[in-house]
Amino acid sequence: MAQFNVGDNAVYPGHGVGQVTAIETKEIFGKKQTFYSIKIIDSGMKIMIPMDNVAQVGLRPIISSEEADTVIGILKEKDIKIDNQTWNRRYREYMEKIKTGSVYEIAEVLRDLFLLKVEKELSFGERKMLDTARTLLLKELSLAKSREELETQDEVKAIFGL
């Protein structure tokens, strides 16, 4: 189970990177609980997560530089067979991957949608999901790697529009 301190960055699945702004103890229904108070960087949304539920909600630390290299490798893959199922089935499958909070699964969704976009017009939902995956990944990758490192790689530059 990950432990966080005030000022640490953490990833909350489906919402992205946030910063731990406080560790607070509150009494709820007569029981004292300690919470991480997290502010999501992109949206400004504030979330309180009980320390006991960190594993269940999937709160995790930012990926390492080496893990970021693996993610970039996933984004660069081109020989991928895109599933020819209907857009709404694909949408549900991709949404499940995003909800896991796994940076690797989000990278696969982003790569697949980016490659699909080259072949054909994406549905409104798929375009929105592409933007969501892009936003979730870019913030975490730019904290794990420098922006200059990301900009030197043409494939990554194209995907993120850097």
PyMOL CGO cylinders between C-alpha atoms (Angstrom):
from pymol import cmd
from pymol.cgo import CYLINDER

trace = [
    CYLINDER, 0.00, 0.00, 0.00, 1.38, 3.36, -1.04, 0.3, 1, 1, 1, 1, 1, 1,
    CYLINDER, 1.38, 3.36, -1.04, 1.96, 6.05, 1.57, 0.3, 1, 1, 1, 1, 1, 1,
    CYLINDER, 1.96, 6.05, 1.57, 1.81, 9.69, 0.57, 0.3, 1, 1, 1, 1, 1, 1,
    CYLINDER, 1.81, 9.69, 0.57, 2.93, 12.90, 2.22, 0.3, 1, 1, 1, 1, 1, 1,
    CYLINDER, 2.93, 12.90, 2.22, 1.58, 16.41, 1.79, 0.3, 1, 1, 1, 1, 1, 1,
    CYLINDER, 1.58, 16.41, 1.79, 2.99, 17.80, -1.47, 0.3, 1, 1, 1, 1, 1, 1,
    CYLINDER, 2.99, 17.80, -1.47, 3.36, 14.38, -3.14, 0.3, 1, 1, 1, 1, 1, 1,
    CYLINDER, 3.36, 14.38, -3.14, 1.86, 13.80, -6.56, 0.3, 1, 1, 1, 1, 1, 1,
    CYLINDER, 1.86, 13.80, -6.56, -0.44, 10.80, -6.94, 0.3, 1, 1, 1, 1, 1, 1,
    CYLINDER, -0.44, 10.80, -6.94, -2.55, 9.37, -9.75, 0.3, 1, 1, 1, 1, 1, 1,
    CYLINDER, -2.55, 9.37, -9.75, -6.26, 8.87, -9.15, 0.3, 1, 1, 1, 1, 1, 1,
    CYLINDER, -6.26, 8.87, -9.15, -7.68, 6.51, -11.83, 0.3, 1, 1, 1, 1, 1, 1,
    CYLINDER, -7.68, 6.51, -11.83, -9.96, 8.18, -14.34, 0.3, 1, 1, 1, 1, 1, 1,
    CYLINDER, -9.96, 8.18, -14.34, -9.15, 11.68, -13.08, 0.3, 1, 1, 1, 1, 1, 1,
    CYLINDER, -9.15, 11.68, -13.08, -5.40, 11.96, -13.49, 0.3, 1, 1, 1, 1, 1, 1,
    CYLINDER, -5.40, 11.96, -13.49, -2.57, 13.43, -11.48, 0.3, 1, 1, 1, 1, 1, 1,
    CYLINDER, -2.57, 13.43, -11.48, -3.33, 15.19, -8.24, 0.3, 1, 1, 1, 1, 1, 1,
    CYLINDER, -3.33, 15.19, -8.24, -1.32, 16.65, -5.42, 0.3, 1, 1, 1, 1, 1, 1,
    CYLINDER, -1.32, 16.65, -5.42, -1.82, 15.62, -1.80, 0.3, 1, 1, 1, 1, 1, 1,
    CYLINDER, -1.82, 15.62, -1.80, -2.82, 18.90, -0.16, 0.3, 1, 1, 1, 1, 1, 1,
    CYLINDER, -2.82, 18.90, -0.16, -3.52, 17.59, 3.34, 0.3, 1, 1, 1, 1, 1, 1,
    CYLINDER, -3.52, 17.59, 3.34, -3.81, 14.52, 5.51, 0.3, 1, 1, 1, 1, 1, 1,
    CYLINDER, -3.81, 14.52, 5.51, -6.84, 14.98, 7.72, 0.3, 1, 1, 1, 1, 1, 1,
    CYLINDER, -6.84, 14.98, 7.72, -8.58, 12.99, 10.42, 0.3, 1, 1, 1, 1, 1, 1,
    CYLINDER, -8.58, 12.99, 10.42, -12.36, 13.31, 10.60, 0.3, 1, 1, 1, 1, 1, 1,
    CYLINDER, -12.36, 13.31, 10.60, -15.02, 11.62, 12.65, 0.3, 1, 1, 1, 1, 1, 1,
    CYLINDER, -15.02, 11.62, 12.65, -17.69, 9.97, 10.53, 0.3, 1, 1, 1, 1, 1, 1,
    CYLINDER, -17.69, 9.97, 10.53, -20.54, 8.06, 12.19, 0.3, 1, 1, 1, 1, 1, 1,
    CYLINDER, -20.54, 8.06, 12.19, -18.63, 8.06, 15.46, 0.3, 1, 1, 1, 1, 1, 1,
    CYLINDER, -18.63, 8.06, 15.46, -15.52, 6.52, 13.90, 0.3, 1, 1, 1, 1, 1, 1,
    CYLINDER, -15.52, 6.52, 13.90, -12.28, 8.43, 13.31, 0.3, 1, 1, 1, 1, 1, 1,
    CYLINDER, -12.28, 8.43, 13.31, -10.83, 8.07, 9.82, 0.3, 1, 1, 1, 1, 1, 1,
    CYLINDER, -10.83, 8.07, 9.82, -7.76, 9.56, 8.21, 0.3, 1, 1, 1, 1, 1, 1,
    CYLINDER, -7.76, 9.56, 8.21, -8.07, 10.92, 4.68, 0.3, 1, 1, 1, 1, 1, 1,
    CYLINDER, -8.07, 10.92, 4.68, -5.77, 12.07, 1.93, 0.3, 1, 1, 1, 1, 1, 1,
    CYLINDER, -5.77, 12.07, 1.93, -7.08, 15.34, 0.57, 0.3, 1, 1, 1, 1, 1, 1,
    CYLINDER, -7.08, 15.34, 0.57, -6.07, 15.51, -3.09, 0.3, 1, 1, 1, 1, 1, 1,
    CYLINDER, -6.07, 15.51, -3.09, -6.47, 18.29, -5.64, 0.3, 1, 1, 1, 1, 1, 1,
    CYLINDER, -6.47, 18.29, -5.64, -6.53, 17.08, -9.26, 0.3, 1, 1, 1, 1, 1, 1,
    CYLINDER, -6.53, 17.08, -9.26, -4.08, 19.25, -11.19, 0.3, 1, 1, 1, 1, 1, 1,
    CYLINDER, -4.08, 19.25, -11.19, -5.96, 19.51, -14.51, 0.3, 1, 1, 1, 1, 1, 1,
    CYLINDER, -5.96, 19.51, -14.51, -9.50, 20.04, -13.26, 0.3, 1, 1, 1, 1, 1, 1,
    CYLINDER, -9.50, 20.04, -13.26, -8.94, 21.54, -9.80, 0.3, 1, 1, 1, 1, 1, 1,
    CYLINDER, -8.94, 21.54, -9.80, -11.36, 18.94, -8.39, 0.3, 1, 1, 1, 1, 1, 1,
    CYLINDER, -11.36, 18.94, -8.39, -10.81, 18.08, -4.74, 0.3, 1, 1, 1, 1, 1, 1,
    CYLINDER, -10.81, 18.08, -4.74, -11.10, 14.47, -3.57, 0.3, 1, 1, 1, 1, 1, 1,
    CYLINDER, -11.10, 14.47, -3.57, -10.89, 12.96, -0.11, 0.3, 1, 1, 1, 1, 1, 1,
    CYLINDER, -10.89, 12.96, -0.11, -9.76, 9.36, 0.00, 0.3, 1, 1, 1, 1, 1, 1,
    CYLINDER, -9.76, 9.36, 0.00, -9.77, 7.34, 3.23, 0.3, 1, 1, 1, 1, 1, 1,
    CYLINDER, -9.77, 7.34, 3.23, -6.29, 5.92, 3.85, 0.3, 1, 1, 1, 1, 1, 1,
    CYLINDER, -6.29, 5.92, 3.85, -7.92, 2.51, 4.30, 0.3, 1, 1, 1, 1, 1, 1,
    CYLINDER, -7.92, 2.51, 4.30, -9.31, 2.67, 0.72, 0.3, 1, 1, 1, 1, 1, 1,
    CYLINDER, -9.31, 2.67, 0.72, -6.17, 3.71, -1.16, 0.3, 1, 1, 1, 1, 1, 1,
    CYLINDER, -6.17, 3.71, -1.16, -5.70, 0.25, -2.69, 0.3, 1, 1, 1, 1, 1, 1,
    CYLINDER, -5.70, 0.25, -2.69, -9.40, -0.18, -3.57, 0.3, 1, 1, 1, 1, 1, 1,
    CYLINDER, -9.40, -0.18, -3.57, -9.63, 3.13, -5.46, 0.3, 1, 1, 1, 1, 1, 1,
    CYLINDER, -9.63, 3.13, -5.46, -6.28, 2.54, -7.17, 0.3, 1, 1, 1, 1, 1, 1,
    CYLINDER, -6.28, 2.54, -7.17, -4.46, 5.65, -5.93, 0.3, 1, 1, 1, 1, 1, 1,
    CYLINDER, -4.46, 5.65, -5.93, -0.82, 5.25, -6.89, 0.3, 1, 1, 1, 1, 1, 1,
    CYLINDER, -0.82, 5.25, -6.89, 2.44, 7.21, -7.14, 0.3, 1, 1, 1, 1, 1, 1,
    CYLINDER, 2.44, 7.21, -7.14, 3.64, 8.77, -10.42, 0.3, 1, 1, 1, 1, 1, 1,
    CYLINDER, 3.64, 8.77, -10.42, 5.45, 6.32, -12.70, 0.3, 1, 1, 1, 1, 1, 1,
    CYLINDER, 5.45, 6.32, -12.70, 9.25, 6.21, -12.79, 0.3, 1, 1, 1, 1, 1, 1,
    CYLINDER, 9.25, 6.21, -12.79, 11.35, 7.39, -15.72, 0.3, 1, 1, 1, 1, 1, 1,
    CYLINDER, 11.35, 7.39, -15.72, 11.88, 3.74, -16.75, 0.3, 1, 1, 1, 1, 1, 1,
    CYLINDER, 11.88, 3.74, -16.75, 8.14, 3.04, -16.68, 0.3, 1, 1, 1, 1, 1, 1,
    CYLINDER, 8.14, 3.04, -16.68, 7.63, 6.19, -18.77, 0.3, 1, 1, 1, 1, 1, 1,
    CYLINDER, 7.63, 6.19, -18.77, 10.02, 4.70, -21.36, 0.3, 1, 1, 1, 1, 1, 1,
    CYLINDER, 10.02, 4.70, -21.36, 7.83, 1.57, -21.50, 0.3, 1, 1, 1, 1, 1, 1,
    CYLINDER, 7.83, 1.57, -21.50, 4.73, 3.75, -21.99, 0.3, 1, 1, 1, 1, 1, 1,
    CYLINDER, 4.73, 3.75, -21.99, 6.46, 5.66, -24.80, 0.3, 1, 1, 1, 1, 1, 1,
    CYLINDER, 6.46, 5.66, -24.80, 7.33, 2.29, -26.37, 0.3, 1, 1, 1, 1, 1, 1,
    CYLINDER, 7.33, 2.29, -26.37, 3.64, 1.32, -26.29, 0.3, 1, 1, 1, 1, 1, 1,
    CYLINDER, 3.64, 1.32, -26.29, 2.70, 4.63, -27.94, 0.3, 1, 1, 1, 1, 1, 1,
    CYLINDER, 2.70, 4.63, -27.94, 5.27, 4.08, -30.73, 0.3, 1, 1, 1, 1, 1, 1,
    CYLINDER, 5.27, 4.08, -30.73, 3.95, 0.62, -31.71, 0.3, 1, 1, 1, 1, 1, 1,
    CYLINDER, 3.95, 0.62, -31.71, 2.44, 0.76, -35.18, 0.3, 1, 1, 1, 1, 1, 1,
    CYLINDER, 2.44, 0.76, -35.18, 1.84, -2.90, -36.11, 0.3, 1, 1, 1, 1, 1, 1,
    CYLINDER, 1.84, -2.90, -36.11, -1.32, -3.21, -34.07, 0.3, 1, 1, 1, 1, 1, 1,
    CYLINDER, -1.32, -3.21, -34.07, -4.47, -4.90, -35.28, 0.3, 1, 1, 1, 1, 1, 1,
    CYLINDER, -4.47, -4.90, -35.28, -7.33, -2.62, -34.35, 0.3, 1, 1, 1, 1, 1, 1,
    CYLINDER, -7.33, -2.62, -34.35, -10.43, -4.54, -33.36, 0.3, 1, 1, 1, 1, 1, 1,
    CYLINDER, -10.43, -4.54, -33.36, -13.15, -4.15, -36.01, 0.3, 1, 1, 1, 1, 1, 1,
    CYLINDER, -13.15, -4.15, -36.01, -16.00, -4.35, -33.53, 0.3, 1, 1, 1, 1, 1, 1,
    CYLINDER, -16.00, -4.35, -33.53, -18.68, -1.68, -33.37, 0.3, 1, 1, 1, 1, 1, 1,
    CYLINDER, -18.68, -1.68, -33.37, -17.63, 1.69, -32.00, 0.3, 1, 1, 1, 1, 1, 1,
    CYLINDER, -17.63, 1.69, -32.00, -19.81, 1.39, -28.89, 0.3, 1, 1, 1, 1, 1, 1,
    CYLINDER, -19.81, 1.39, -28.89, -18.38, -2.00, -27.94, 0.3, 1, 1, 1, 1, 1, 1,
    CYLINDER, -18.38, -2.00, -27.94, -14.87, -0.65, -28.51, 0.3, 1, 1, 1, 1, 1, 1,
    CYLINDER, -14.87, -0.65, -28.51, -15.81, 2.43, -26.46, 0.3, 1, 1, 1, 1, 1, 1,
    CYLINDER, -15.81, 2.43, -26.46, -16.92, 0.28, -23.48, 0.3, 1, 1, 1, 1, 1, 1,
    CYLINDER, -16.92, 0.28, -23.48, -13.74, -1.80, -23.70, 0.3, 1, 1, 1, 1, 1, 1,
    CYLINDER, -13.74, -1.80, -23.70, -11.54, 1.30, -23.81, 0.3, 1, 1, 1, 1, 1, 1,
    CYLINDER, -11.54, 1.30, -23.81, -13.46, 2.92, -20.94, 0.3, 1, 1, 1, 1, 1, 1,
    CYLINDER, -13.46, 2.92, -20.94, -12.80, -0.13, -18.78, 0.3, 1, 1, 1, 1, 1, 1,
    CYLINDER, -12.80, -0.13, -18.78, -9.08, 0.17, -19.54, 0.3, 1, 1, 1, 1, 1, 1,
    CYLINDER, -9.08, 0.17, -19.54, -9.06, 3.87, -18.60, 0.3, 1, 1, 1, 1, 1, 1,
    CYLINDER, -9.06, 3.87, -18.60, -10.90, 3.16, -15.33, 0.3, 1, 1, 1, 1, 1, 1,
    CYLINDER, -10.90, 3.16, -15.33, -8.20, 0.70, -14.24, 0.3, 1, 1, 1, 1, 1, 1,
    CYLINDER, -8.20, 0.70, -14.24, -5.80, 3.62, -13.88, 0.3, 1, 1, 1, 1, 1, 1,
    CYLINDER, -5.80, 3.62, -13.88, -3.03, 1.54, -15.41, 0.3, 1, 1, 1, 1, 1, 1,
    CYLINDER, -3.03, 1.54, -15.41, -0.74, 3.85, -17.35, 0.3, 1, 1, 1, 1, 1, 1,
    CYLINDER, -0.74, 3.85, -17.35, 0.00, 0.99, -19.77, 0.3, 1, 1, 1, 1, 1, 1,
    CYLINDER, 0.00, 0.99, -19.77, -3.68, 0.34, -20.52, 0.3, 1, 1, 1, 1, 1, 1,
    CYLINDER, -3.68, 0.34, -20.52, -4.33, 4.07, -21.02, 0.3, 1, 1, 1, 1, 1, 1,
    CYLINDER, -4.33, 4.07, -21.02, -1.34, 4.19, -23.39, 0.3, 1, 1, 1, 1, 1, 1,
    CYLINDER, -1.34, 4.19, -23.39, -2.84, 1.30, -25.39, 0.3, 1, 1, 1, 1, 1, 1,
    CYLINDER, -2.84, 1.30, -25.39, -6.19, 3.12, -25.64, 0.3, 1, 1, 1, 1, 1, 1,
    CYLINDER, -6.19, 3.12, -25.64, -4.48, 6.32, -26.77, 0.3, 1, 1, 1, 1, 1, 1,
    CYLINDER, -4.48, 6.32, -26.77, -2.35, 4.50, -29.33, 0.3, 1, 1, 1, 1, 1, 1,
    CYLINDER, -2.35, 4.50, -29.33, -5.27, 2.47, -30.70, 0.3, 1, 1, 1, 1, 1, 1,
    CYLINDER, -5.27, 2.47, -30.70, -7.55, 5.49, -31.02, 0.3, 1, 1, 1, 1, 1, 1,
    CYLINDER, -7.55, 5.49, -31.02, -4.77, 7.56, -32.59, 0.3, 1, 1, 1, 1, 1, 1,
    CYLINDER, -4.77, 7.56, -32.59, -4.12, 4.83, -35.18, 0.3, 1, 1, 1, 1, 1, 1,
    CYLINDER, -4.12, 4.83, -35.18, -7.86, 4.39, -35.78, 0.3, 1, 1, 1, 1, 1, 1,
    CYLINDER, -7.86, 4.39, -35.78, -8.21, 8.15, -36.33, 0.3, 1, 1, 1, 1, 1, 1,
    CYLINDER, -8.21, 8.15, -36.33, -5.75, 7.88, -39.22, 0.3, 1, 1, 1, 1, 1, 1,
    CYLINDER, -5.75, 7.88, -39.22, -7.90, 5.17, -40.87, 0.3, 1, 1, 1, 1, 1, 1,
    CYLINDER, -7.90, 5.17, -40.87, -11.36, 6.65, -40.36, 0.3, 1, 1, 1, 1, 1, 1,
    CYLINDER, -11.36, 6.65, -40.36, -13.42, 9.32, -38.65, 0.3, 1, 1, 1, 1, 1, 1,
    CYLINDER, -13.42, 9.32, -38.65, -13.82, 8.69, -34.91, 0.3, 1, 1, 1, 1, 1, 1,
    CYLINDER, -13.82, 8.69, -34.91, -17.23, 8.90, -33.27, 0.3, 1, 1, 1, 1, 1, 1,
    CYLINDER, -17.23, 8.90, -33.27, -17.85, 11.80, -30.89, 0.3, 1, 1, 1, 1, 1, 1,
    CYLINDER, -17.85, 11.80, -30.89, -17.40, 9.47, -27.90, 0.3, 1, 1, 1, 1, 1, 1,
    CYLINDER, -17.40, 9.47, -27.90, -14.13, 8.10, -29.27, 0.3, 1, 1, 1, 1, 1, 1,
    CYLINDER, -14.13, 8.10, -29.27, -12.78, 11.63, -29.92, 0.3, 1, 1, 1, 1, 1, 1,
    CYLINDER, -12.78, 11.63, -29.92, -13.65, 12.60, -26.35, 0.3, 1, 1, 1, 1, 1, 1,
    CYLINDER, -13.65, 12.60, -26.35, -12.00, 9.43, -25.04, 0.3, 1, 1, 1, 1, 1, 1,
    CYLINDER, -12.00, 9.43, -25.04, -8.88, 10.15, -27.14, 0.3, 1, 1, 1, 1, 1, 1,
    CYLINDER, -8.88, 10.15, -27.14, -8.66, 13.58, -25.50, 0.3, 1, 1, 1, 1, 1, 1,
    CYLINDER, -8.66, 13.58, -25.50, -9.20, 12.08, -22.05, 0.3, 1, 1, 1, 1, 1, 1,
    CYLINDER, -9.20, 12.08, -22.05, -6.48, 9.44, -22.54, 0.3, 1, 1, 1, 1, 1, 1,
    CYLINDER, -6.48, 9.44, -22.54, -4.12, 12.07, -23.98, 0.3, 1, 1, 1, 1, 1, 1,
    CYLINDER, -4.12, 12.07, -23.98, -4.67, 14.40, -21.01, 0.3, 1, 1, 1, 1, 1, 1,
    CYLINDER, -4.67, 14.40, -21.01, -4.31, 11.65, -18.41, 0.3, 1, 1, 1, 1, 1, 1,
    CYLINDER, -4.31, 11.65, -18.41, -1.06, 10.39, -19.93, 0.3, 1, 1, 1, 1, 1, 1,
    CYLINDER, -1.06, 10.39, -19.93, 0.59, 13.67, -20.83, 0.3, 1, 1, 1, 1, 1, 1,
    CYLINDER, 0.59, 13.67, -20.83, 0.49, 15.06, -17.28, 0.3, 1, 1, 1, 1, 1, 1,
    CYLINDER, 0.49, 15.06, -17.28, 1.97, 11.89, -15.80, 0.3, 1, 1, 1, 1, 1, 1,
    CYLINDER, 1.97, 11.89, -15.80, 4.58, 11.46, -18.53, 0.3, 1, 1, 1, 1, 1, 1,
    CYLINDER, 4.58, 11.46, -18.53, 5.69, 15.07, -18.22, 0.3, 1, 1, 1, 1, 1, 1,
    CYLINDER, 5.69, 15.07, -18.22, 6.18, 14.59, -14.46, 0.3, 1, 1, 1, 1, 1, 1,
    CYLINDER, 6.18, 14.59, -14.46, 8.13, 11.35, -15.05, 0.3, 1, 1, 1, 1, 1, 1,
    CYLINDER, 8.13, 11.35, -15.05, 10.17, 12.75, -17.96, 0.3, 1, 1, 1, 1, 1, 1,
    CYLINDER, 10.17, 12.75, -17.96, 11.10, 16.26, -18.98, 0.3, 1, 1, 1, 1, 1, 1,
    CYLINDER, 11.10, 16.26, -18.98, 8.94, 17.88, -21.66, 0.3, 1, 1, 1, 1, 1, 1,
    CYLINDER, 8.94, 17.88, -21.66, 12.06, 18.21, -23.83, 0.3, 1, 1, 1, 1, 1, 1,
    CYLINDER, 12.06, 18.21, -23.83, 12.55, 14.43, -23.71, 0.3, 1, 1, 1, 1, 1, 1,
    CYLINDER, 12.55, 14.43, -23.71, 8.98, 13.92, -24.90, 0.3, 1, 1, 1, 1, 1, 1,
    CYLINDER, 8.98, 13.92, -24.90, 9.32, 16.51, -27.67, 0.3, 1, 1, 1, 1, 1, 1,
    CYLINDER, 9.32, 16.51, -27.67, 12.43, 14.85, -29.14, 0.3, 1, 1, 1, 1, 1, 1,
    CYLINDER, 12.43, 14.85, -29.14, 10.43, 11.76, -30.09, 0.3, 1, 1, 1, 1, 1, 1,
    CYLINDER, 10.43, 11.76, -30.09, 8.41, 12.44, -33.22, 0.3, 1, 1, 1, 1, 1, 1,
    CYLINDER, 8.41, 12.44, -33.22, 5.77, 9.74, -32.68, 0.3, 1, 1, 1, 1, 1, 1,
    CYLINDER, 5.77, 9.74, -32.68, 5.05, 10.96, -29.16, 0.3, 1, 1, 1, 1, 1, 1,
    CYLINDER, 5.05, 10.96, -29.16, 5.14, 14.58, -30.32, 0.3, 1, 1, 1, 1, 1, 1,
    CYLINDER, 5.14, 14.58, -30.32, 2.50, 13.79, -32.97, 0.3, 1, 1, 1, 1, 1, 1,
    CYLINDER, 2.50, 13.79, -32.97, 0.21, 11.94, -30.56, 0.3, 1, 1, 1, 1, 1, 1,
    CYLINDER, 0.21, 11.94, -30.56, 0.28, 14.69, -27.95, 0.3, 1, 1, 1, 1, 1, 1,
    CYLINDER, 0.28, 14.69, -27.95, 0.43, 17.59, -30.41, 0.3, 1, 1, 1, 1, 1, 1,
    CYLINDER, 0.43, 17.59, -30.41, 3.55, 19.01, -28.72, 0.3, 1, 1, 1, 1, 1, 1,
]
cmd.load_cgo(trace, "trace")
